[in-house]
Amino acid sequence: MTDSAETPRSEPVIVADLARRLLDEGVGCLSARDRRLIVAVASRQQPATPSVNDAVESTETAGDRIADRVARFGGSWTFILLFVATLILWVGLNGFLMAAHARAFDPYPFVFLNLILSMVAALQAPIILMSQNRQANRDRVAAALDYDVNLKAELEIMAVHEKLDGLRMDRLHALVEKQHVMLEKLTASGLGYAHRS
């Protein structure tokens, strides 16, 4: 049994291991985000956290924007209502033409309508999948940015804890000093515990 498996490593050991690793391998072994965070911690600056929209839009193409718009429209009530109205109009117009003139441009089995519906579905499905892939990418970017924000908050909380601990220690030292002064005064005046009988 090894000690490292049973007991957690202390903070100085972790920092020393990281420093040794960075000295041996350099910062090239780290991801870009880790390098940015190390630089921010080393310089005690706030890591810049861009918005998800800025991060995603910087790599967005015209095709991506079109796919998002088509998917947004294809999943809306406007599209559904227009599509239902078009189907009703198509069937109604063909029924009327068949009844009135015994001739319709797409008679009852509506083969041409089925062809159009199939083409719409064949074009719409990959566009929706492209938009979903982009949304998954946006979610990954958002998760990475959330990690950066959480790490930044953790670093700030640690800094606040250090300041509070420092203030607490200063106050404790001041109280101990006051206690020593008071004990010396009591001892000098003869009211201390050593002189009582």
Buried (B, 14 or more C-beta within 10 A) or exposed (E): EEEEEEEEEEEEEEEEEEEEEBEEEEEEEBEEBEEBBBEBEEEEEEBEBEEBEEBBEEEEEEEBEEBBEBBEEBEEEEBEEEEEEEEEEBBEEBEEBBEEEEEBEBBEEBEEBEEBEEEEEEEBEEBBEBBEEBEEEBEEBBEBBEEBEEBBEEBEEEEEEEEEEEEEEEEEEEEEEEEEEEEEEBEEEEEEEEEEE
